[in-house]
Amino acid sequence: MAGTKSESEDSSVTDVVIRKGERIPRRTPPQFEEASSLLDAIKRDGFFGTAMNDKNQYGPIVMMILLLIVATITGFMIKILPPILEWFGSLF
């Protein structure tokens, strides 16, 4: 694969490693620090830091909350946009 090296080629490469028998390269895991609660995790690492960068154990939960927010905004836009475009089209 382009841009990847196996463990035996260069011991200084630690970001991407393909081990014998594996087809998908591994990357080093992100820095992970446990948080005492979801609110504490969001306060300490931020909403997007928790959701996108998996900085603590609440990453998947915050990612689902982010998905719910994006889906709500998308649904709202789908519901509200056609009447606005219809009204705007009637002006011309």
Buried (B, 14 or more C-beta within 10 A) or exposed (E): EEEEBBEEEEEEEEEBBBEEEEEEBEEEEEEEEEBEEBEEBBEBBBBEBBBEBBBBBBBEEBBEBBEEEEEEEEEEEEEEEEEEEEEEEEEE
